[in-house]
Amino acid sequence: MASDKKTRSPSGLSPSAGHESMAPPINSFASASTTHKALTPNRQLGELLRSIDPKYCFHPAVEELLLDMASDFVQDVVDFSGKLAKHRRSTTMEPRDLQFCLAKNYGISLAGVLPASAATGSALLRPLGQDLLVRARPAKNSLHMHRMALKRNSLLHTKTKLKNAHAVKATEGGKKVVRKASVSK
């Protein structure tokens, strides 16, 4: 069944004749309406800007640049996340792959909560505190702190002794010592 509407890629250009448009995977949670919304970013960008300021209008070149930047961002995130999934030897890309990519490459942290049934593997997102990027340093042991203070004091004491010994030698070297046996009358 042919449709009268032209499909547009996220960059705003119509797909070339040799390339087929990518269909969402069968196990995708995206419905047809969300897929259609994803394919019409021009309208969404305009709606977003009108929600901020109804009188706002921008040049078509700016619109094309913003759409290109958005499509490049999505492509980079999907590529990197796919490489992570492949590294895990998995055939499916999980939300934690996207979360790791966004946190590592773009500094974007997603606030997600790991459900109680985390062992099932269907958990959407891990809390960022349990992520691989964020690892809290262990609290320093008081015994370790005490030993480090003793070492610092010992080094300081040794340095002051060396300075004092060097100062004494310098002052003795300048004086002429006269011995009684060497004095002639």
C-alpha positions as a printed Julia matrix, in Angstrom:
185×3 Matrix{Float64}:
   0.0     0.0    0.0
   1.56    3.27  -1.11
   1.3     6.33   1.02
   0.95    9.9   -0.24
   3.21   11.27   2.5
   6.94   11.53   1.93
   9.03   10.08   4.7
  11.95   12.19   5.8
  15.07   11.16   7.6
  16.01   12.87  10.88
  18.37   15.16   8.93
  15.42   16.51   6.96
  16.48   14.96   3.64
  14.46   12.37   1.8
  16.07    8.92   1.74
  17.97    7.96  -1.4
  16.5     5.38  -3.74
  19.14    2.76  -2.99
  18.61    2.76   0.79
  15.64    1.3    2.57
  14.34    3.07   5.64
  15.09    1.28   8.87
  12.06   -0.29  10.5
  11.88   -0.55  14.28
  12.76   -3.98  15.65
   9.94   -6.45  16.23
  10.43   -6.47  20.0
  10.5    -2.68  20.13
   8.26   -0.92  22.62
   7.73    1.97  20.22
   4.25    2.27  18.83
   3.43    3.57  15.37
   2.6     7.01  16.73
   5.96    7.41  18.48
   7.75    6.21  15.35
   5.83    8.74  13.27
   6.73   11.5   15.73
  10.39   10.55  15.53
  10.3    10.85  11.75
   8.91   14.41  11.8
  11.43   16.42  13.85
  10.79   19.68  11.94
   7.32   19.96  13.39
   8.46   19.0   16.89
  11.29   21.54  16.81
   8.83   24.25  15.78
   6.39   23.23  18.53
   9.16   23.28  21.12
  10.25   26.76  20.13
   6.64   28.02  20.03
   6.1    26.7   23.56
   8.98   28.89  24.72
   8.03   31.99  22.73
   5.0    32.02  20.39
   6.52   34.81  18.24
   9.86   33.06  17.77
  10.85   32.23  14.2
  14.18   30.95  12.92
  15.9    30.72   9.58
  15.57   27.42   7.66
  19.37   27.04   7.63
  19.36   27.18  11.44
  16.59   24.6   11.54
  18.57   22.31   9.23
  21.71   22.76  11.35
  19.85   21.91  14.56
  18.31   18.84  12.96
  21.71   17.7   11.65
  23.24   18.15  15.11
  20.41   16.18  16.7
  20.7    13.35  14.18
  24.5    13.24  14.65
  24.03   13.09  18.42
  21.53   10.24  18.14
  23.75    8.39  15.67
  26.83    8.73  17.93
  24.95    7.51  20.99
  23.43    4.56  19.14
  26.77    3.58  17.56
  28.67    3.72  20.85
  25.89    1.89  22.71
  25.84   -0.77  20.01
  29.59   -1.24  20.42
  29.08   -1.63  24.17
  26.4    -4.26  23.62
  28.64   -6.06  21.14
  31.49   -5.93  23.67
  29.17   -7.62  26.18
  28.51  -10.24  23.48
  24.84   -9.37  23.49
  22.5    -9.06  20.55
  20.28   -6.49  22.27
  21.09   -2.97  23.3
  20.06   -2.32  26.89
  19.26    0.99  28.57
  22.39    0.71  30.68
  24.43    0.87  27.45
  22.8     4.18  26.58
  23.19    5.43  30.14
  26.9     4.59  30.17
  27.44    6.24  26.78
  25.65    9.45  27.75
  27.46    9.69  31.09
  30.91    8.94  29.66
  30.84   10.91  26.41
  28.46   13.77  27.13
  28.3    14.12  30.92
  24.55   13.49  30.89
  23.35   11.49  33.87
  19.97    9.82  33.71
  18.1     9.55  36.95
  16.83    5.99  36.97
  15.8     3.66  39.73
  16.7     0.01  39.8
  13.59   -1.98  40.72
  13.62   -4.59  43.47
  13.55   -7.39  40.9
  16.94   -6.43  39.49
  17.98  -10.03  38.91
  15.51  -10.43  36.05
  17.59   -8.31  33.69
  14.58   -6.27  32.63
  15.58   -3.36  34.83
  15.31   -0.1   32.96
  18.09    1.97  34.47
  20.59    1.61  37.23
  20.91    4.37  39.79
  23.94    6.44  38.88
  25.56    5.67  42.22
  25.87    2.03  41.18
  27.1     2.89  37.71
  30.55    2.01  36.51
  31.54    5.65  36.14
  30.78    6.7   39.69
  32.77    4.86  42.29
  33.05    6.37  45.73
  36.48    6.29  47.26
  36.64    4.26  50.43
  36.77    6.19  53.68
  40.31    6.55  54.94
  41.18    4.4   57.89
  42.1     6.2   61.11
  45.07    3.86  61.55
  46.31    4.84  58.1
  45.87    8.52  58.92
  47.82    8.06  62.18
  50.71    6.32  60.37
  50.85    9.04  57.74
  50.98   11.73  60.45
  53.85    9.89  62.18
  55.73    9.64  58.9
  55.24   13.36  58.19
  56.47   14.29  61.68
  59.47   12.0   61.33
  60.43   13.55  57.99
  59.99   17.05  59.38
  62.13   16.21  62.43
  64.86   14.73  60.2
  64.87   17.81  57.95
  65.23   20.18  60.9
  68.12   18.09  62.31
  69.91   18.21  58.97
  69.41   21.98  58.68
  70.76   22.54  62.19
  73.79   20.3   61.58
  74.54   22.09  58.32
  74.25   25.49  60.02
  76.66   24.44  62.8
  79.25   23.21  60.28
  79.0    26.44  58.33
  79.65   28.58  61.42
  82.56   26.38  62.59
  84.19   26.53  59.17
  84.41   30.32  59.37
  86.16   30.41  62.76
  89.87   29.86  63.12
  90.59   27.51  65.94
  93.83   28.23  67.76
  95.37   25.46  69.78
  97.59   26.11  72.72
 100.33   23.79  71.57
 100.73   25.58  68.3
 101.17   29.02  69.83
 104.84   30.03  70.11
 106.15   32.49  72.7
